[in-house]
Amino acid sequence: NRGALADYDRAIELDPNRPAMFHGRANLKMDLGALEEAIKDFDEAIRLKPKYPMALTNRGEARVRQGKLKEAIENYDEAIRLDGRYAFPLMLRGYARNELQDVEGALQDLDKAISLDPESALAFNHRALIKPRAGKQHEAKLDFDEAIRLSPKFWGAISNRGWCHQLLGALREAQADYEEALRLAPETTHVI
């Protein structure tokens, strides 16, 4: 990743007016955990191209990683305003709203994200994680089922469905899901 970072630095030095280069470098810095530096690059990409929903969305993700959920939601709001057909910021705003205890707003965002992208296993998984907070455990299980149907090796959704099975008292099914998630991702410690 450090080599890729140096490549971005060189590309920006050669042409400092390409928002995609700042956006790409910002994503890389975010992956490396350099969140403040990433946000500066997202800011520059957005300055160069004010109508850049993807950069706004990713800057929102960096804000979430900083724990600045309200600022993240402002970024997602702007990305959605610029392109209401883009499901990803809706999904991420739903996640942030859930973290701020706005369960109803979170579910509305995820419903809309799924209506825009009904093939998004991640959106179904995220909505399923929130539904038990609204007393909708059975609906959550159906969403996990759909996430797994869409992406059969999505070990996170399989593990999460195990948790949902536990909530529903279906302990054998929970154990089977946890075992399958561990089989798919033996290196992870987040399955159970």
C-alpha positions as CSV (number, residue, x, y, z in Angstrom):
1,N,0.0,0.0,0.0
2,R,2.9,2.4,0.6
3,G,4.0,1.9,-3.0
4,A,0.5,2.8,-4.2
5,L,0.5,5.8,-2.0
6,A,3.8,7.0,-3.5
7,D,2.2,6.5,-7.0
8,Y,-0.7,8.7,-6.1
9,D,1.7,11.3,-4.7
10,R,3.6,11.3,-8.0
11,A,0.4,11.5,-10.1
12,I,-1.0,14.4,-8.0
13,E,2.4,16.2,-8.3
14,L,2.2,15.9,-12.1
15,D,-1.5,17.0,-12.2
16,P,-2.9,18.5,-9.0
17,N,-6.3,19.2,-10.7
18,R,-7.6,15.6,-10.9
19,P,-10.1,14.9,-8.2
20,A,-10.1,11.2,-8.8
21,M,-6.4,11.1,-7.8
22,F,-7.2,12.8,-4.5
23,H,-10.2,10.5,-4.0
24,G,-8.1,7.4,-4.6
25,R,-5.3,8.5,-2.3
26,A,-7.9,9.4,0.4
27,N,-9.4,5.9,0.2
28,L,-5.9,4.4,0.5
29,K,-5.1,6.6,3.5
30,M,-8.4,5.7,5.1
31,D,-7.5,2.0,4.7
32,L,-4.1,2.7,6.3
33,G,-5.9,4.4,9.3
34,A,-4.6,7.9,8.5
35,L,-8.1,9.4,8.8
36,E,-7.3,13.1,9.1
37,E,-5.0,12.9,6.1
38,A,-7.7,11.0,4.2
39,I,-10.3,13.7,5.0
40,K,-8.0,16.4,3.7
41,D,-7.7,14.5,0.4
42,F,-11.5,13.9,0.3
43,D,-11.9,17.7,0.9
44,E,-9.6,18.5,-2.0
45,A,-11.3,16.1,-4.3
46,I,-14.7,17.7,-3.4
47,R,-13.2,21.2,-3.8
48,L,-12.1,20.3,-7.3
49,K,-15.4,18.5,-8.2
50,P,-18.1,19.8,-5.9
51,K,-20.7,17.4,-7.3
52,Y,-18.8,14.2,-6.3
53,P,-21.2,11.9,-4.5
54,M,-18.7,9.0,-4.1
55,A,-16.1,11.3,-2.5
56,L,-18.8,12.7,-0.1
57,T,-19.9,9.2,0.7
58,N,-16.3,8.0,1.4
59,R,-15.6,11.1,3.5
60,G,-18.7,10.2,5.5
61,E,-17.2,6.7,6.1
62,A,-14.0,8.3,7.4
63,R,-16.1,10.4,9.7
64,V,-17.8,7.3,11.0
65,R,-14.5,5.7,11.7
66,Q,-13.6,8.8,13.7
67,G,-16.8,8.5,15.7
68,K,-18.2,11.7,14.1
69,L,-21.6,10.3,13.1
70,K,-23.5,13.6,12.7
71,E,-20.8,14.9,10.4
72,A,-20.9,11.6,8.5
73,I,-24.7,11.9,8.1
74,E,-24.2,15.5,6.7
75,N,-21.8,14.0,4.0
76,Y,-24.3,11.2,3.2
77,D,-27.2,13.7,3.0
78,E,-25.2,15.8,0.4
79,A,-24.3,12.7,-1.6
80,I,-27.9,11.6,-1.6
81,R,-29.0,15.1,-2.6
82,L,-26.6,15.0,-5.6
83,D,-27.6,11.5,-6.7
84,G,-30.7,9.9,-5.2
85,R,-30.2,6.8,-7.2
86,Y,-27.0,5.9,-5.4
87,A,-27.9,3.3,-2.8
88,F,-24.5,3.1,-0.9
89,P,-24.8,6.5,1.0
90,L,-28.3,5.5,2.0
91,M,-27.1,2.3,3.4
92,L,-24.2,4.0,5.3
93,R,-26.5,6.8,6.6
94,G,-28.8,4.0,7.9
95,Y,-25.8,2.5,9.7
96,A,-24.9,5.9,11.2
97,R,-28.5,6.7,12.2
98,N,-28.7,3.3,13.9
99,E,-25.6,4.2,15.9
100,L,-27.3,7.4,17.0
101,Q,-30.4,5.4,18.2
102,D,-32.6,6.5,15.2
103,V,-33.8,3.0,14.5
104,E,-36.8,4.1,12.4
105,G,-34.7,6.5,10.3
106,A,-32.1,3.7,9.8
107,L,-34.7,1.2,8.6
108,Q,-36.2,3.8,6.2
109,D,-32.7,4.4,4.7
110,L,-32.1,0.7,4.3
111,D,-35.5,0.1,2.8
112,K,-34.8,2.8,0.2
113,A,-31.2,1.5,-0.4
114,I,-32.7,-2.0,-1.0
115,S,-35.3,-0.6,-3.3
116,L,-32.6,1.0,-5.4
117,D,-30.2,-2.0,-5.3
118,P,-32.2,-5.2,-4.5
119,E,-29.1,-7.3,-5.2
120,S,-27.1,-5.7,-2.3
121,A,-26.3,-8.5,0.2
122,L,-24.7,-5.9,2.4
123,A,-27.8,-3.7,2.5
124,F,-29.9,-6.8,3.5
125,N,-27.4,-7.7,6.2
126,H,-27.3,-4.2,7.6
127,R,-31.1,-3.9,7.7
128,A,-31.3,-7.3,9.4
129,L,-28.9,-6.2,12.1
130,I,-31.2,-3.3,12.9
131,K,-34.6,-5.0,12.8
132,P,-34.2,-6.8,16.2
133,R,-33.9,-3.3,17.8
134,A,-37.4,-2.7,16.4
135,G,-38.7,-6.0,17.7
136,K,-38.6,-7.6,14.3
137,Q,-36.5,-10.7,14.8
138,H,-38.4,-12.9,12.3
139,E,-38.0,-10.2,9.6
140,A,-34.3,-9.9,10.5
141,K,-33.9,-13.6,9.9
142,L,-35.6,-13.3,6.4
143,D,-33.2,-10.4,5.5
144,F,-30.2,-12.5,6.6
145,D,-31.5,-15.4,4.5
146,E,-31.7,-13.0,1.5
147,A,-28.2,-11.6,2.1
148,I,-26.9,-15.2,2.1
149,R,-28.9,-16.1,-1.0
150,L,-27.4,-13.2,-2.8
151,S,-23.9,-13.9,-1.6
152,P,-23.6,-17.5,-0.3
153,K,-20.1,-17.1,1.0
154,F,-20.8,-13.9,3.0
155,W,-19.6,-15.3,6.3
156,G,-20.6,-12.1,8.2
157,A,-24.2,-12.5,7.2
158,I,-24.1,-16.2,8.1
159,S,-22.6,-15.5,11.5
160,N,-25.1,-12.7,12.0
161,R,-28.0,-15.1,11.1
162,G,-26.6,-17.4,13.8
163,W,-27.0,-14.5,16.3
164,C,-30.5,-14.0,15.0
165,H,-31.3,-17.7,15.4
166,Q,-30.1,-17.4,19.0
167,L,-32.5,-14.5,19.5
168,L,-35.3,-16.7,18.2
169,G,-34.3,-19.7,20.4
170,A,-33.2,-21.8,17.4
171,L,-29.9,-22.9,18.9
172,R,-29.1,-25.8,16.5
173,E,-29.6,-23.4,13.6
174,A,-27.4,-20.9,15.3
175,Q,-24.6,-23.4,15.9
176,A,-24.8,-24.6,12.2
177,D,-24.5,-21.0,11.0
178,Y,-21.5,-20.3,13.3
179,E,-19.8,-23.4,12.2
180,E,-20.4,-22.5,8.5
181,A,-19.1,-18.9,9.1
182,L,-15.9,-20.3,10.8
183,R,-15.4,-22.8,7.9
184,L,-15.6,-19.8,5.4
185,A,-13.5,-17.5,7.5
186,P,-11.3,-19.5,9.8
187,E,-8.9,-16.6,10.4
188,T,-11.5,-14.3,11.9
189,T,-12.3,-13.9,15.6
190,H,-15.6,-12.1,14.9
191,V,-17.8,-15.1,14.0
192,I,-19.1,-15.9,17.5
